[in-house]
């Protein structure tokens, strides 16, 4: 969830993973009671850190509902507990151990992925189409106010889809920019698992007067399995910015020429840089 410390969440997931293993191994109280105690602990720890969908997937499963329904009968009938509830409980505990182990590993990989030094930037479609310079020539460092820091340009797949649609535009410049941008994104990212290099570091000689620039990388951000896009693309792009920030452990700057997009982003608490262009003289 936005604003959550990634290291704190990882530590909590690991603690809960150890606790559910202990519940599976048995102890001083019946396994069913230990399981319900673990459920209460997991919900209390995670409900403000992860989405309701993930909480249901990790903790409040369909088996949990069945075990909760059967708990009263199981207490009154030891044979039923041993034959039915016992087997269902063992399967559920085994599954929770596996799922929490996978969650810990996945979050650790994501933290490692987003921990590289530099500044994270997301440019919406208007930047690729409207900026005076095309993608390979845009000075992203100047746009976000940095110098030699590396720039990591994150491109969510919803922007790829928007650019694909603009290849059919009636405006020749828009159509060309869309096709060109997609070709560059494909070339830079097709052989890379994470980030592909768009431009290398630039450290000119001191007496040239040129400003040093760090490398610029591009990373495509695909929708996770089960992700449901928001109905408005602008909101979806902002949602992707907000989703990356807890993993990156730093703000992600959204670049846009669109006033509506920048207004939505600020309302969502995102860092946004509204770009402008000359509007020309007032029409007669």
N, C-alpha and C positions, 0 to 999 in steps of 0.2 A: 504494500500500500504506500501511497505518497508520504514522504516524511519519515519513513521507517529506516532505522539504522541497519544496514545489511549485515554487519558483524553480529549485532545483537540477535537478529532473527536466526542467523546460522547457529549461534550458540544455543538458542532456545530449541531449535529443531534437533540438535544433537542431544541435548538433555532429555527431550521427550522420546527420542529414539532409544536411549539407554533405559528409560523408565518402562517403555513398553516391552523391552527385552526382559527386564526384571519381572514384569507381570506374567510373561509367558513362562518364565522359569519357575514360578511358584514361590510361595512365601508363607508367612504366618496366617494370612487370610485366604479364603477361597479365591480361585482365579477370576471368577465372575465379578466379585467385589473389587478386586485389584484392577480389573479392566474398567469398571465404571468410575473408580477413583481416577484412573489415568485419563479417561474421557473428560472429566470435570477439569482436571489440571490442564489438559491440552487446549480445551476451549477457552479457558481463562487466559492462557498465555498467548494464544494465536489470534483470537477474534479481532483484535485491533491492529494486527500486523499483516494479515493476508486477507484476500477477498473471501466473501461468503462461499463462492463457488469452490475455491481451493480448500476452505475449511471443511466443506461437505465431502470433498474428494479425499482429503487426508484423514479426517476424524469421524465426522457424523455420517457414516456410510449407511447403506441399506441394511447391512448385517447388524449394525448398531441398533437400528430401529427394531429389527426382529428380536434381538437379544433383550432389549428393554421391555418389549411386549411379553416375552416369555419369562422374564425374571420372577414375577410373582408365582407362576406355576412351578418354576424350577425350585424355589425355596420350599414349597409345600410337597414336592415330589422328588426325592433324591434320585430315583431311578430315571425319571425324565431328564433331570439335569445331566446325568452321566451319559445317557444315550443320545439325546438330541442337542441340548444346549451345550454340553461339553464339546461335541464335535464341531458345532457351529462356532463356538468361542475359540477353539484351537485354530480353526481356519482364519478367523478374523484377526487374531493376534499375529499369526504368521504373516498375513497380508499387511498389517500395519507395520510390522518390523521391516518388511521389504520396501514398502512405499516410503517410509520415513528415511530409510537408508538411501533410496534413490533421490529423495528431495534434498537431503544434505549434500550429496555428491553434485547434483544439478546446480544448486545455489552456489556451491564453492566454485564450480566451473564458470558460472556467470560472473561471479565477483572477480575471478582472475581475468576473464575476458574484458571486463570494463574497467580494469584498474590501471591500464597503461597511462603514462603521463601525457598531458596535453589538454586541449579544450575540445569539448564535444559541441557540435553544431548540427542543427537540422534546418535545412532550407526547404521551404515549401515550393510548390510548382511555379508560383509567380516569379521566384528568383531565377529559376532556370530559363524561363521564357522572357522575362522583362529586363533583366540586368543588362547594361550596355555590353558587358563582356560575356562571352560564352563560358561554359563550365570550366574548361581547362585553363582559362585565363583569369578567372575571378580571384581577387585577392581577399580570401576569406579572413585572413588575419586582420586586415584593416577594417573589415566590416564588424568584427567583434572586439576590436581595440586591443589586440595583442601584437607581439613582435615575433620572437623566434620560437615561441611555444608550438609544438605540433598541433595541427588541426585534424580532428576526426569528424568527417562529414557522415552523418547517419541518414540513410534514405529508406524510410519505411515503404513497404510494398504498395501502400495505397497511392503514393506519389508516382510510382512506376505505372500503376493503372491509369492515373490521370494523364500522364505523358502519353501513354498508348492511345488514349482517346483523342488527344490533341493532334495526333498525326493525321487525323481526318479534318482538321480545321480548314476553313475557307481562306484564312489569312496565311499567305505564303511564308511570312517570317515565323509565325507561331508554329506552323507545320514543320518548317525546317529545324527550328530550335528543339522541338520535341523529339524528332527523329535523331538529331545529332546527340542530344543529351542521353537518350536511351542507348545509343551506340557506344558512347564513352563509358557509361555505367556498366554495360555488358562487358566491354573490353577490360576494364579495370578489375572487375569483381569475379569474372568467370573462373579464374584459376586459384582463387583465394578462399580459404575456409572462413576467415574472419574479415580482415580489412585489406583492401588492395591499395597500392600507392598511386595516387593521382599525380603528385608532383613531389620531387625530392627537396631536401633542404637547400637553402640558398644563403650563403654567407659571403657576400661580395667583399672585395678589398675595401679597407677603411677609407681610402682617398677617393672612392667612386661616389660617395654620397648616397648609395643605395641602402635600403633598409634590409637587415637580415630577416629571413623567413624560415620557419620550420617546415617539415614535410607535411603534406596534406594527404590523408588517406580517406577512402570511401568504404563504408560498410553498409550492405543492404540488410534491412531489418524485416524479416518475414513474420507473418502472423503465426502465433503459436497454435498448436492443435486445440480446437475448441474455442478459439478466440472469435467473438462476434463483433464485427465492426459497428461503430456508431453510424446512424443514418446520414449524418452530415459529415462530409470528408474533412472539413476544417476541424470539427470536434475530434475526429479520429486521429488526425495528425497531432493535435495537442495532447490527446490521450497517450500517444506513443512517446511524446516528450516526457510527460509525467511518469510513465512507466519505466523509462530508462534511468531517471535521476537517482532513485534509491540504489540501483545496482552500480551505477557509476560513482556514487558517493560525492557527486558535485553537480552543479546546475548544468543544464543543457540549454544552449541559446537557440531560440527559434528565429530564423530570418524570414521576413515576408514583406511584400509590397502591399498586401491587402489590409485595409483598415479593419474590416470585420474580423479577419483572422487574428490580428494583433490585439484587438479588443477582447476577443474570446480568450486568448492566451493569458493576458494580464488578469482577467477575471478568475482564471484557473490557477493563478499563482505561478505561472511559468515565466522564465526570463525570455523576453522577446526584444528583438531589434527591428523596429519598423523602418524599412528603407523607403526612400522617396525618389521621385523623378520629376523633372520640370513639367509643369502642366501647360506651359505655353501662354500665349496672350488670350485674353477674353474674346470669344467670338463676337463678331459684329452682329 
